[in-house]
Amino acid sequence: MTAVFLLCGVIGSLLFVITFLIDGATRPGYRPVRHPVSALALGSRGWVQTTNFIVCGLLMTAGALGILLATEHPWLALAAAVFGLSLVASGVFPMDPMRGYPPGTPEGTPEDTSRTHGLHDWAGMGVFAALPVTTFIATLQSTDLLSTVYSGATTAALVVLFFSFGQAWENDAPRTGLIQRVMIIIGWVWFAVFCGSLLV
């Protein structure tokens, strides 16, 4: 079962990235460079990203169980599980329409947001805080030089991109979505590679 759980982590990571890239590139009125991935959960096709959040989040949570069984490092597995479950919560609690999406939504950020939006923000914090914690713990526990360097570099990149994305989001910068996508791809690919390396 360890191999099955780890394979779930690999599939969930890559499927999440592939889905939001294709959906974002083909969604009318959606601007991938500006809008966050979470905005894809809005509108008539919002079910696609909602499903992506929940299904891939569950798969990556299963990957966390595989990490526990393969490494016997509970803190590493716990951080990975928080990452996966926060991803699920991001799908359960969607963000509010804003900043011109879905089409017809006023530009800018509304002064008042819903409780659901607030819960989505907390879930997002869980996602983007738990992942660099996971990569950092993996760096400390690694005994392979290449894995240590890769996990360490990923940790640094995720931390820098997290703060860059936060600043871009607060300022409604035109490349907010692009920054987030780079952060997601770097982090999710690491998760897939890490789970895959434990299969060998």
C-alpha positions in Angstrom: 0.0 0.0 0.0 2.9 2.3 0.5 3.6 2.4 -3.2 -0.1 3.0 -4.0 -0.2 6.0 -1.6 3.0 7.5 -3.0 1.7 7.0 -6.5 -1.4 8.9 -5.5 0.9 11.8 -4.4 2.6 11.8 -7.8 -0.6 11.7 -9.8 -2.4 14.3 -7.6 0.5 16.8 -8.0 0.9 16.5 -11.7 -2.9 16.3 -12.4 -3.5 19.5 -10.4 -1.0 21.5 -12.5 -2.1 20.1 -15.8 -5.8 20.7 -15.1 -5.4 24.4 -14.0 -3.1 25.2 -16.9 -5.4 23.8 -19.5 -8.6 25.2 -17.8 -7.0 28.6 -17.3 -5.8 28.8 -20.9 -9.2 27.9 -22.4 -11.6 29.8 -20.0 -13.4 32.8 -21.6 -12.6 36.0 -19.7 -10.0 34.5 -17.5 -6.5 35.9 -17.6 -3.9 33.4 -16.3 -1.2 36.1 -15.9 -3.4 38.2 -13.6 -6.0 36.0 -12.0 -5.2 33.4 -9.3 -5.8 29.7 -9.8 -8.6 29.9 -7.2 -10.7 32.1 -9.4 -11.1 29.1 -11.8 -13.5 27.7 -9.2 -16.0 30.5 -10.1 -18.4 30.8 -13.0 -20.2 28.1 -15.0 -17.1 26.0 -15.3 -16.0 26.5 -11.7 -16.8 22.8 -11.0 -13.7 21.8 -12.9 -11.3 23.6 -10.5 -13.4 22.8 -7.5 -13.0 19.1 -8.4 -9.3 19.6 -9.1 -8.8 21.1 -5.6 -10.7 18.3 -3.8 -9.6 15.3 -5.8 -6.0 16.2 -6.1 -5.9 17.4 -2.5 -7.1 14.0 -1.4 -4.6 12.2 -3.6 -1.8 14.3 -2.2 -3.0 13.6 1.4 -2.8 9.9 0.5 0.8 10.7 -0.7 1.5 12.1 2.8 0.5 8.8 4.3 2.9 7.1 1.8 5.6 9.4 2.9 5.0 8.4 6.5 5.1 4.7 5.7 8.2 5.1 3.5 10.3 7.4 5.7 8.9 7.0 9.2 9.3 10.8 9.7 6.0 11.9 11.3 6.7 15.6 11.1 7.5 15.4 7.4 4.3 13.4 6.8 2.2 15.8 9.0 3.3 18.8 7.1 2.6 17.1 3.8 -0.9 16.1 5.1 -1.7 19.7 6.1 -0.7 20.7 2.6 -3.1 18.2 1.0 -6.0 18.8 3.3 -5.6 22.6 3.0 -5.9 22.0 -0.8 -9.2 20.2 -0.2 -10.5 23.0 2.0 -9.6 25.5 -0.8 -12.1 23.6 -3.0 -14.8 23.3 -0.3 -14.6 27.1 0.4 -14.3 29.1 -2.9 -13.1 32.7 -3.1 -15.5 35.5 -3.9 -15.8 36.9 -7.4 -13.6 40.0 -7.8 -11.1 41.8 -10.0 -13.1 41.3 -13.2 -13.7 37.6 -12.9 -16.1 36.0 -13.6 -16.8 38.3 -16.6 -19.1 41.1 -15.5 -17.6 41.2 -12.0 -16.5 44.8 -11.0 -12.7 45.4 -11.0 -10.9 45.7 -7.8 -11.4 44.0 -4.4 -14.7 44.4 -2.6 -14.5 46.1 0.8 -16.5 43.3 2.4 -16.0 39.6 1.6 -17.9 36.6 2.6 -17.1 34.1 5.4 -16.5 31.5 2.7 -13.9 33.8 1.2 -12.2 34.2 4.5 -12.1 30.4 5.0 -10.6 30.1 1.5 -7.9 32.6 2.5 -7.0 30.5 5.6 -7.0 27.4 3.5 -4.6 29.1 1.1 -2.3 30.0 3.9 -2.3 26.4 4.9 -1.3 25.3 1.4 1.4 27.8 0.9 2.8 27.6 4.4 2.7 23.8 4.8 4.5 23.1 1.5 7.8 25.0 2.3 7.7 23.5 5.7 7.5 20.1 4.0 10.4 20.8 1.7 12.5 22.2 4.6 12.0 19.1 6.7 12.8 17.0 3.7 16.0 19.0 3.3 17.0 18.3 6.9 16.3 14.6 6.8 17.8 13.9 3.4 21.0 11.8 3.2 21.5 12.3 -0.5 23.3 15.4 -1.7 21.2 16.0 -4.8 18.0 15.6 -2.9 19.2 17.9 -0.2 20.2 20.6 -2.7 16.9 20.2 -4.6 14.7 20.4 -1.5 16.7 23.3 -0.1 16.5 25.3 -3.3 12.8 24.6 -3.5 12.3 25.8 0.0 14.0 29.0 -0.7 12.1 29.6 -4.0 8.8 28.9 -2.3 9.4 31.3 0.5 10.5 34.1 -1.8 7.6 33.5 -4.2 5.1 33.3 -1.3 6.0 36.8 -0.2 6.2 38.1 -3.8 2.7 36.7 -4.4 1.3 38.2 -1.2 2.6 41.6 -2.2 1.4 41.3 -5.7 -2.1 40.2 -4.5 -2.4 43.2 -2.1 -1.4 45.6 -4.9 -3.6 43.8 -7.6 -0.4 43.6 -9.7 -0.9 42.6 -13.4 1.3 39.5 -13.0 -0.2 38.2 -9.7 -1.4 35.0 -11.4 1.9 34.4 -13.1 3.8 34.6 -9.8 1.4 32.2 -8.2 1.6 29.7 -11.1 5.4 29.7 -10.9 5.2 29.0 -7.2 2.6 26.2 -7.6 4.5 24.5 -10.4 7.8 24.5 -8.5 6.2 23.2 -5.3 3.9 20.6 -6.8 6.5 19.2 -9.1 8.8 18.9 -6.1 6.1 16.9 -4.3 5.6 14.6 -7.3 9.4 14.1 -7.6 9.8 13.4 -3.8 6.9 10.9 -3.7 8.3 9.3 -6.9 11.8 9.1 -5.4 10.4 7.1 -2.5 9.0 4.6 -4.9 12.4 3.6 -6.2 
